[in-house]
Amino acid sequence: MLWTRWLVLLLCWGATAGEQQADEREGFRAEIRADSRRQRSPPPVEPLDFGFVPSAVYDTHAYYEPGAVGILFHMVHAFLYVVQPNPFPKDLIVRVIQQNMGGIKIEEWRKPENVVLLLQWIHYEAGFLVCGTVGVVFVILVPIIGILFCVCRCCENCGGEMHQRQRKNADCQRGFYTASLVATTIFIILGVLISYAANHNISAQIKSTRRFINTNMRDLKTFANNTPAQIDYLTAQYTTAKNKVLSDLDNIGPLLGGRIHSQLEKEVVPSLDTALRMAGAMRETKEALENVSSSLEVLQEGTGKLQTSLSVERASLSNTLSDPACTNGAVSHTCNTIRSTLSQLGINADFSRLPDVSHSLGNVDTILKTDLSNIVQKGYSSFNDTPRLVKDQTKNIVSALPRVKGMLDKIGAEITGFSKMFPVEASLANFTIFLTEGQKNIESFYPQIDQMDFYRWIGCVAALCMIVLILAFNILGLLCGSCGYDKQATPTTRGCLSNTGGNLLMAGVGFTFIFVWLLMAIVTALFVVGGNVEKMMCEPLANRQLFKIIDTPYLVHPAKKNFLPGMLFQNPNIDLTLGSMYRECYENNGLYHALQLETMFNINSFLNRTVYNKDLAKVFESVQVDLQDITLLEQAGRDNLINFANSGIGQIDYAAFLAEVNKGVTLVDLLSFSTDLEAQADQLPRGALENALKGHASSIRQIHRDQVVPMEQAMSTLSQSIKQLQRTSSDLPVKVTNILSAIDAAEYLITHNASHVVKQETKNYVQSLVGYFKQYTAWVKNSLTAEVAQCKPISNIVDSMEIVACSFIVDSVNTFWFGLGGCCVLLIPSIIFSTKLAKYYRRMDTEDVFEDMGNTGNHGEQVCDIHGNLAVVSSPYSDTLTRFPRASAPPSYSDW
């Protein structure tokens, strides 16, 4: 058992720090999730990939499908349920064990509690007791009845008299007895076949038992050979966590600096973003002012030209309307209408009164000579240079990498040393040798087992041959009697074949009395033993009720709570049960979890001393990071923002600009005016006046196309620029003040509060390094729980034992006595039917003769023997008796 202790000690090494550390890990994960919601930085602990533990493949499939013989098994189970319908008496067995642990003494049975237990047990076994009593009575009475039956027949009683009385329903009775005997014989044959199938199934399944033994032994060897490799893999994966820690330490600048940068950017970046947007607003303001200036120049120049063109066109159109042709009564109305619209040909908007923006444009040009965007980008660069600053200021950490690597290597050496503390490989090698020798020893018994099974098979076949012999007499008797029976023959003149059939039937009756009591004794013994084994062992083992009995607290001793840990670890207070261990192994979990070895060995101190090394945290206690060199916005940038706020764009009269641009260029739409003029010219008679008016309409269209359209485009540009300037200048000093305040606040945070951020992020960084080791220990525990030393072979052994003992042997034995017992019971009616039927087939010594006495009217009954001599039997109807001489030939019934 030394190798088992070594194996147990080895498997416990990779446990986690218990429930308390599990709670700490859960709290750590919750803290990480909360931080990830509060920050935009990624989770501080990167998941590690430890790969897959080398898994073992087991060959045993502990499953048995009986096939067609399973129907017989179900029949036997149903019969046993009828005999014993009571549920499994778990509580009764527990009380019996607990009250009789010191040994069962005769005087203790007189105690009231033991008497109650005995009565409860008798009540539970009532079905088996009744059936067993019936079997014993059968075994005792059948030989006695057989002897009495033999003596009675020798005295020519009980059907022994070789005389058959004639009855009118003789043929009906003979047919009934024949059919009954045939049916009984068929059922007996079925019973023999059932018993033979069960007997053959035992021999066949005993050979299958070797397969279970071989696969289970092979699985145990696989378990023993694969476990050291799995443990070595667990210890080797410590290197994955160690290398990740060393990599993070080597990249402390980007990692720790990135954490600090991510923490500070929530305040810094938004302030720089607003300054950068303001720099863009400056450029847009310059463009808008340039657009206003150019558009205003275009509009002022165009307004003068347009005013001149419209005045010339208005004077020319007025001269045309002064033509004498307009005095004609039909034309004068149209000319007057046109003359009344001449005043509409004028300028609507007056851009000459709008103020000049050249002063504001000059101020903005002067401001833009300082590139604010470049200054802000320098602030971004200075802030984004935080990882480099951290790297330069943490060179002492990088220089300490050899020392840290030495600490981590020492931790790995301690883990490896702990795993090599016990001679596991040698122990498992000895265990493998033990399995090999044990398998050889078992295989050496195979010839004896085969020989014993052969003797058992011969014995069962011999028992069945007794039934077959009786069946042979019955079948031959039925064949001979049925084939040789002649209705015309008298009882004393029956043929030899019919007489042989009757004798064979009586021989079957004799052999039945000789063998049936012996067979019933075998059936009763097998029934009592096999039935109780099925109900008390196999069924509770199948539904795991048997485990509940073994796992009952304080079953073995009042001071020992659990049986299994008390036997394995000499500590009965561990909450380990056989049922829980079987379930864990059935699910192919690790032996460490199945045996709850974490309760046996305190791994917390080992892990705290090795993996959770506090010296690693001390390395970071001296971390000091100074971020005062970071400048977010230079003084030139600040002055630039202030000058932009005082550039004068806020003093521009935007209302005046918007009032003029919202007006039209002319008082009337020149295109509409020209169209109306052409329509009115069409109403005039054809001539010079019509052509002149259409020429004026064309001139007006040309003025609109050449002068009004460009002015409208310039007005649109002016309107958009003015609105943009109005938006930019709205509360501009306040916006600039807010930007400078945000930058000042960010710089204050960097200058005065960075130390707190550095300490916090350094702590988080250390926690991330420790988190790698926590991932390793959690992975080790999960691997030990589900992947290392998977104990499926243990549950397979239990299941294989159940299959071999119950399905292979007990079910087959129960099926054998079930079929054999049915045969024994059916042989009783077979005796009756054979005895009755033999009377109709055997040749009688005497027979009944009925004779009419002539004119006297009296009748006499006589008996004729097989030689033809007559003798008076009785004469209830006449006082005269007559003896007839022997005839040369027996008279027929018609003569009688």
VENBELBEL-V227990 format. One record per backbone hydrogen bond with DSSP energy under -0.5 kcal/mol. CO is the residue of the C=O (numbers start at 0). NH is the residue of the N-H. E is the energy in kcal/mol with one decimal. If there is no record, write none. Layout:
co = [CO,CO]
nh = [NH,NH]
e = [E,E]
//
This chain:
co = [0,1,2,3,4,5,6,7,9,11,16,17,18,19,20,21,22,23,24,25,26,27,28,29,30,31,32,33,34,43,47,55,59,60,63,65,66,67,67,68,69,70,71,72,73,74,75,76,77,78,79,87,88,89,90,91,92,93,94,95,96,97,99,102,104,104,105,106,107,110,111,112,113,114,115,116,117,118,119,120,122,124,125,126,127,128,129,130,131,132,133,134,135,136,137,138,139,140,141,142,143,144,145,146,147,148,149,150,151,152,156,160,161,161,162,163,166,168,169,170,171,172,173,174,175,176,177,178,179,180,181,182,183,184,185,186,187,188,189,190,191,192,193,194,195,196,197,198,199,200,201,202,203,204,205,206,206,207,207,208,209,210,211,212,213,214,215,216,217,218,219,220,221,222,223,224,225,226,227,228,229,230,231,232,234,235,236,236,237,238,239,240,241,242,243,244,245,246,248,250,251,251,252,253,254,255,256,257,258,259,260,263,263,264,264,266,267,268,269,270,271,272,273,274,275,276,277,278,279,280,281,282,283,284,285,286,287,288,289,290,291,292,293,294,295,296,297,298,299,300,301,302,303,304,305,306,307,308,309,310,311,312,313,314,315,316,317,318,319,322,323,324,327,327,328,330,331,332,333,334,335,336,337,338,340,341,343,345,348,349,350,356,357,358,359,360,361,362,363,364,365,366,368,369,370,371,372,373,374,375,376,377,378,379,380,382,383,384,385,386,387,388,389,390,391,393,393,394,395,397,399,400,401,402,403,404,405,406,407,408,409,410,411,412,413,414,415,417,421,422,423,424,425,426,427,428,429,430,431,432,433,434,435,436,437,438,439,440,441,442,444,445,446,447,448,449,450,451,452,453,454,455,456,457,458,459,460,461,462,463,464,465,466,467,468,469,470,471,472,473,474,475,476,477,478,479,480,485,489,490,494,495,496,497,498,499,500,501,502,503,504,505,506,507,508,509,510,511,514,515,516,517,518,519,520,521,522,523,524,525,525,526,527,528,529,530,531,532,532,533,536,537,538,539,539,540,543,544,545,546,548,551,556,558,559,560,561,562,563,564,564,564,565,570,571,573,575,576,577,578,579,580,581,582,583,584,588,589,590,591,592,595,596,596,600,602,603,604,605,606,610,612,612,613,614,616,617,619,624,626,629,633,634,635,636,637,638,639,640,641,643,647,648,651,652,653,654,655,656,657,659,663,664,664,667,668,669,670,671,672,673,674,675,676,677,678,679,680,686,687,688,689,690,691,692,693,694,695,696,697,698,699,700,701,702,702,703,706,707,708,709,710,711,712,713,714,715,716,717,718,719,720,721,722,723,724,725,728,730,731,732,733,734,735,736,737,738,739,740,741,742,743,744,745,746,747,747,748,752,753,754,755,756,757,758,759,760,761,762,763,764,765,766,767,768,768,769,770,771,772,773,774,775,776,777,778,779,780,781,782,782,783,784,786,787,788,789,790,790,791,792,793,794,795,796,797,798,799,800,801,801,802,803,804,805,808,809,810,811,812,813,814,815,816,817,818,819,820,821,822,823,824,824,825,826,827,828,829,830,831,832,833,834,835,836,836,837,837,841,844,845,846,848,850,852,853,857,858,859,859,860,860,861,862,862,863,864,868,870,873,881,883,891]
nh = [4,5,6,7,8,9,10,11,12,14,20,21,22,23,24,25,26,27,28,29,30,31,32,33,34,35,36,37,38,45,49,57,61,62,65,68,69,70,71,72,73,74,75,76,77,78,79,80,81,82,83,89,92,93,94,95,96,97,98,99,99,100,102,104,107,108,108,109,110,114,115,116,117,118,119,120,121,122,123,124,125,128,129,130,131,132,133,134,135,136,137,138,139,140,141,142,143,144,145,146,147,148,149,150,151,152,153,154,156,155,159,162,844,845,164,847,169,172,173,174,175,176,177,178,179,180,181,182,183,184,185,186,187,188,189,190,191,192,193,194,195,196,197,198,199,200,201,202,203,204,205,206,207,208,209,209,210,210,211,212,213,214,215,216,217,218,219,220,221,222,223,224,225,226,227,228,229,230,231,232,233,234,235,236,237,238,239,240,241,242,243,244,245,246,247,248,249,250,251,254,255,256,256,257,258,259,260,261,262,263,264,266,267,268,269,270,271,272,273,274,275,276,277,278,279,280,281,282,283,284,285,286,287,288,289,290,291,292,293,294,295,296,297,298,299,300,301,302,303,304,305,306,307,308,309,310,311,312,313,314,315,316,317,318,319,320,321,321,322,325,326,327,330,331,332,334,335,336,337,338,339,340,340,341,343,344,345,666,350,352,353,360,361,362,363,364,365,366,367,368,368,369,370,371,374,375,376,377,378,379,380,381,382,383,384,385,386,388,389,390,391,392,393,393,394,396,397,398,399,400,403,404,405,406,407,408,409,410,411,412,413,414,415,416,417,418,419,420,423,426,427,428,429,430,431,432,433,434,435,436,437,438,439,440,441,442,443,444,444,445,448,449,450,451,452,453,454,455,456,457,458,459,460,461,462,463,464,465,466,467,468,469,470,471,472,473,474,475,476,477,478,479,480,481,482,483,484,488,492,843,498,499,500,501,502,503,504,505,506,507,508,509,510,511,512,513,514,515,518,519,520,521,522,523,524,525,526,527,528,529,530,530,531,532,533,534,535,536,537,538,540,541,542,544,545,543,547,548,549,550,551,554,559,560,556,553,565,566,567,568,569,570,569,573,561,575,564,580,581,582,583,584,585,586,588,587,790,593,594,596,595,598,599,600,602,606,607,608,609,611,612,615,616,617,618,619,620,622,626,629,631,637,638,639,640,641,642,643,644,645,646,650,651,653,656,657,658,659,660,661,662,348,347,348,669,672,673,674,675,676,677,678,679,680,681,682,682,683,690,691,692,693,694,695,696,697,698,699,700,701,702,703,704,705,706,707,708,710,711,712,713,714,715,716,717,718,719,720,721,722,723,724,725,726,727,728,729,731,734,735,736,737,738,739,740,741,742,743,744,745,746,747,748,749,750,751,752,752,756,757,758,759,760,761,762,763,764,765,766,767,768,769,770,771,771,772,773,774,775,776,777,778,779,780,781,782,783,784,785,786,787,592,589,789,590,590,792,793,794,795,796,797,798,799,800,801,802,803,804,805,806,807,808,809,810,812,813,814,815,816,817,818,819,820,821,822,823,824,825,826,827,827,828,829,830,831,832,833,834,835,836,837,838,838,839,840,840,841,843,865,163,863,861,859,855,856,852,876,850,861,872,873,848,864,870,846,867,864,862,860,883,869,895]
e = [-1.5,-2.2,-2.4,-2.5,-2.6,-2.3,-2.4,-1.0,-1.6,-1.4,-0.8,-2.0,-2.5,-2.1,-2.6,-2.4,-2.6,-2.5,-2.6,-2.4,-2.4,-2.1,-2.4,-2.3,-2.6,-2.4,-1.2,-1.8,-2.5,-0.6,-0.7,-0.6,-0.6,-2.7,-0.6,-0.8,-1.2,-1.6,-0.6,-1.9,-2.4,-1.9,-2.3,-2.6,-2.4,-2.3,-2.8,-2.1,-1.9,-2.4,-3.4,-2.2,-2.5,-2.5,-2.4,-2.4,-2.6,-2.8,-2.3,-0.9,-0.6,-0.6,-1.3,-0.6,-0.7,-0.7,-1.1,-0.9,-1.5,-2.3,-2.5,-2.0,-2.5,-2.5,-2.6,-2.5,-2.5,-2.5,-2.2,-2.5,-0.9,-2.9,-2.7,-2.5,-2.9,-2.5,-2.4,-2.3,-2.4,-2.8,-2.5,-2.6,-2.3,-3.1,-2.4,-0.7,-1.0,-3.7,-2.8,-2.4,-2.6,-2.8,-2.2,-2.8,-2.9,-2.1,-2.1,-1.4,-2.4,-1.9,-1.3,-1.9,-2.0,-1.9,-0.5,-0.7,-1.1,-2.3,-2.6,-2.3,-2.2,-2.8,-2.3,-2.7,-2.7,-2.5,-2.5,-2.7,-2.7,-2.6,-2.3,-2.2,-2.3,-2.5,-2.3,-2.2,-2.4,-2.6,-2.6,-2.4,-2.8,-2.7,-2.3,-2.7,-2.9,-2.3,-1.8,-1.4,-2.4,-2.7,-1.8,-1.1,-1.1,-1.5,-0.6,-0.8,-0.6,-0.5,-1.5,-2.4,-2.7,-2.7,-2.4,-2.3,-2.5,-2.4,-2.3,-2.1,-2.4,-2.7,-2.4,-2.7,-2.4,-1.5,-0.6,-0.6,-2.0,-2.4,-2.6,-1.9,-2.0,-2.3,-2.3,-1.6,-1.2,-1.6,-0.6,-1.0,-2.5,-3.1,-1.7,-2.1,-2.5,-2.4,-2.2,-2.3,-2.3,-1.4,-1.2,-2.0,-2.5,-1.0,-1.7,-1.0,-1.9,-2.5,-3.0,-2.6,-2.0,-2.3,-2.2,-1.8,-2.2,-1.0,-0.6,-0.9,-2.0,-2.7,-2.0,-1.7,-2.6,-2.4,-2.0,-1.9,-1.9,-2.0,-1.9,-1.7,-2.3,-2.4,-2.4,-2.3,-2.4,-2.8,-2.7,-2.4,-2.5,-2.8,-2.6,-2.6,-2.6,-2.0,-2.4,-2.6,-2.5,-2.2,-2.7,-2.3,-1.3,-1.6,-2.8,-2.4,-1.9,-2.4,-2.6,-1.8,-2.4,-2.5,-2.4,-2.4,-2.5,-2.4,-1.9,-2.1,-2.0,-1.9,-0.7,-0.8,-1.5,-2.1,-1.9,-1.0,-0.7,-3.0,-0.6,-2.2,-2.4,-2.0,-2.2,-2.4,-1.8,-0.6,-1.1,-0.9,-1.6,-1.4,-2.0,-2.1,-0.6,-0.6,-0.9,-2.3,-2.4,-2.1,-2.4,-2.4,-2.2,-2.4,-2.6,-0.6,-0.8,-1.7,-0.6,-1.3,-1.7,-2.8,-2.6,-1.8,-1.5,-2.3,-2.9,-2.7,-2.3,-3.4,-0.9,-1.5,-0.6,-2.1,-2.8,-2.5,-2.8,-2.2,-0.8,-0.6,-0.7,-0.8,-1.6,-2.7,-0.9,-1.6,-2.5,-3.4,-2.2,-2.0,-2.7,-2.8,-2.1,-2.1,-2.5,-2.5,-2.4,-2.4,-2.8,-3.0,-2.5,-2.2,-1.6,-1.0,-2.8,-2.3,-3.5,-2.5,-2.5,-2.4,-2.6,-2.4,-2.8,-2.4,-2.6,-2.9,-2.6,-2.7,-2.2,-2.6,-2.5,-2.9,-1.8,-0.7,-1.3,-1.2,-3.0,-3.0,-2.7,-3.1,-2.8,-2.3,-2.5,-2.7,-3.0,-2.8,-2.8,-2.8,-2.6,-2.8,-2.4,-2.4,-2.5,-1.5,-1.2,-3.0,-3.1,-1.9,-2.9,-2.8,-2.2,-2.5,-3.4,-3.0,-2.8,-2.6,-2.8,-3.3,-2.7,-2.6,-2.7,-2.6,-0.9,-0.9,-1.5,-2.9,-2.2,-2.5,-2.1,-2.1,-2.2,-2.6,-2.1,-2.0,-2.2,-2.5,-1.9,-2.2,-2.7,-2.0,-2.1,-1.5,-2.6,-2.8,-2.4,-2.6,-1.7,-1.9,-2.6,-2.9,-2.3,-2.6,-2.8,-2.5,-2.2,-2.9,-0.5,-2.1,-1.3,-2.3,-2.3,-2.4,-3.1,-2.1,-2.1,-2.7,-1.9,-2.4,-2.2,-1.4,-1.8,-0.5,-1.0,-1.4,-1.9,-2.6,-1.3,-1.2,-1.5,-0.6,-0.6,-2.2,-0.8,-1.8,-2.6,-2.5,-0.5,-1.5,-0.6,-1.4,-1.9,-2.3,-0.6,-2.1,-2.5,-2.4,-2.4,-2.4,-2.8,-1.8,-2.5,-1.6,-2.5,-2.2,-2.5,-2.2,-0.6,-1.5,-1.4,-1.4,-1.0,-2.7,-2.9,-1.7,-1.2,-2.4,-1.8,-0.8,-0.5,-1.4,-1.0,-1.1,-1.1,-1.3,-0.6,-1.5,-0.5,-1.8,-2.8,-2.1,-2.1,-2.1,-2.8,-2.0,-1.8,-1.3,-1.2,-1.4,-0.5,-1.8,-1.6,-2.6,-2.3,-1.9,-2.5,-1.4,-1.2,-0.7,-2.2,-0.6,-0.6,-2.5,-2.6,-2.1,-2.6,-2.3,-2.1,-2.1,-2.5,-2.2,-1.9,-0.6,-0.8,-1.3,-1.8,-2.4,-2.3,-2.1,-1.8,-1.9,-2.1,-1.9,-1.9,-2.3,-1.9,-2.0,-2.1,-2.1,-2.5,-2.5,-2.4,-1.3,-2.3,-1.4,-2.5,-2.1,-2.3,-2.3,-2.1,-2.2,-2.4,-2.6,-2.3,-2.4,-2.5,-2.3,-2.2,-2.7,-2.4,-2.1,-2.4,-2.6,-0.8,-1.6,-2.2,-2.5,-2.5,-2.4,-2.2,-2.5,-2.3,-2.5,-2.3,-2.5,-2.5,-2.3,-2.7,-2.3,-2.2,-2.3,-2.6,-3.0,-0.7,-1.2,-1.7,-3.2,-2.5,-2.6,-2.9,-2.5,-2.4,-2.3,-2.5,-2.6,-2.5,-2.1,-1.9,-2.8,-2.3,-1.0,-0.6,-0.9,-2.2,-2.6,-1.9,-2.7,-2.8,-2.6,-2.5,-2.4,-2.6,-2.6,-2.8,-2.2,-2.2,-3.0,-2.8,-0.7,-3.2,-0.6,-0.6,-1.8,-0.5,-1.1,-1.1,-2.4,-2.0,-1.9,-2.8,-2.9,-2.6,-2.2,-2.5,-3.0,-2.8,-2.4,-1.1,-2.6,-1.3,-2.5,-3.1,-3.2,-3.0,-2.2,-2.2,-2.5,-1.9,-2.3,-2.7,-2.9,-1.8,-1.8,-2.2,-2.4,-2.3,-1.4,-0.6,-1.0,-0.7,-1.5,-2.0,-1.6,-3.0,-2.6,-2.5,-2.5,-2.7,-2.5,-0.8,-0.6,-1.5,-0.5,-0.9,-2.5,-0.5,-1.1,-0.8,-2.0,-2.5,-1.3,-0.7,-1.2,-1.6,-0.6,-1.4,-0.5,-1.5,-1.3,-2.9,-0.5,-1.8,-1.5,-1.4,-2.1,-3.0,-1.4,-0.6,-0.6,-1.7]
//
